[in-house]
Amino acid sequence: MSVAELQRTIRGLTAEERRVLAVVAARMVRSRKPARRHKLTAAMQAMDSGKKFTWNEVKTIRAERRKASDG
């Protein structure tokens, strides 16, 4: 698919579909950054060494981060 075809396809999306596409694209870019990979590796090593969270702890942490980002 050419860039022009991709641009036409994106222009044909609804505002909500473009927003979702932007979120997915941003996640893809973030996931490829070396700092993100290093952080993920460190987290996996911590979990392998026994540092784990309960489901309620995860929900609480996610809610706090969501609230902070909505700020």
N, C-alpha and C positions, 0 to 999 in steps of 0.2 A: 504494500500500500504506500502510495506516495504521500508526501507531506500535504500536498493540496487536497488529496482525497481524505486524509485524516482530518484536516481542517473543516472540510465540508461536512463530514460525519459529525464532528463535534458541534458545529453550528446547528445541526438538525436536532440535537438533544434538547430536552427540556432543561430549565434552570436547575431542577433537583438532580437530574442525571449528570449535568456538568459539575455540580457540587460533589457528587459521589465520585466521579471520575477524578476530580482534583484531590480528594482525600486519598484515593487509591494511589495516585501518582506520587503524592507526598510521602506516603508510607514506603513505597518502593525506593524512592531516593534515600530516605532515612536509613532503610535497612542495609543499604550498600556502603554506608559511611564506616570507615575503620573504627572510629570511636564507638559507634553503636555496636559493632561486632565485638569489640573488646569488652564493653559493658555486659553484653549478653553472655560472653564466655565466662566472665567473672561470676555472674549470677548463677550460671549452670554449675560451676565448680563449687560454689557455696551450697547449692542444693544437694550436690553429690556428697558433700561432706556432712550433711545432716541438717542444714539450716532450711527448714520448711515452714510453710504458713498454712493455717487452717483456711477453709473457705470463707468463714466470717471475717478473718483478718484481711483476706484478699479483697472482699467486697468493701470493707472499711477503707482500705488504702486507696482503692480505685475511686470511691466516692470523694475522698479528700482531695485527690489529684484533679478530679473533674471540677470540683468546687473551686480549687485554686486557679485552674485554667480559665474558668468562666469569669473569675475575678471581678 
